[in-house]
């Protein structure tokens, strides 16, 4: 009688061991980088450690993903390269508003163009870190196999796309308009600007019939937002906590500077959730190529 349910393929065990080695190597590399970032940053105060922080967070998240059986982002070089490019470009746009127009962010230790260039490498690496940690949070929240949840990721109806652009475009240009014609930009204007950029990204995703965060929210599926909140908490706490101890940057002229959690203003945590996670993932969802459109963002894996 044949025995079923037991695999005698030696290659299967070797494949699992190989995946485990990759997972452990990624996790160890990420944790070592994060430990080195904190040690070197506190010892030297060098701004350059902030370039390596998102790399460490990315590799650690990828390692944990691989440990639970998911394909890590480092195995998808094309998608990772796209994310780094999108992250660097979006970082420049956000700094233009936060530093140049609204004045809510004082980058006290970025004193040369070379340091600024390195900073945008860090912005670029932030998007892979955001994506992998978000996927990990999705898994931690039990994304798959829940009864009563939509089987397919939710999309915004294409008929709503013009309205998203109509609302998003003026919001995105609000700070620039006030800078040109009123000569003063209140710090809180970054909130509608970020919302406008997010709505423009949602517009593109609706036009391309792609799943999106807004589509999930319209379908009353809060899991993407909850996963973003879960992932953004350690990302912000570790990074902003280090920056506060090093004096790398300061927040000014905006709400929620007090009270502070672990020395970090509440506005920072809010900014990581809405800026880093919701906005970065939406812009990547709109910009990514068709070949990478199957990467999971808002639906089950």
Buried (B, 14 or more C-beta within 10 A) or exposed (E): EEEEEEEEEEEEEEEEEEBEEBBEEBBEBBBEBBEBBBEBBEEEEBBBBBBBBBBBBBBBBBBBBBBEEBBBBBEBEEBBEBBBBBBBBBBEBBBBBBBEBBBBBBBEBBEEEEBBEBBBBBBBBBBBBBBBBBBBBBBEBEBEEEEEEBEEBBBBEEEBBEEBBEBBBEBBEBBBEBBEEEEEBBBBBBBBBBBBBBBBBBBBBBBBEBBBBBBBBBBEBEBBBEBBBBBBBBBBBBBBBBBBEBEBBBBEBBBBBEEBBEEBBBBBBBBBBBBBBBBBBBBBBBBBEEEBEEBBBBBBE
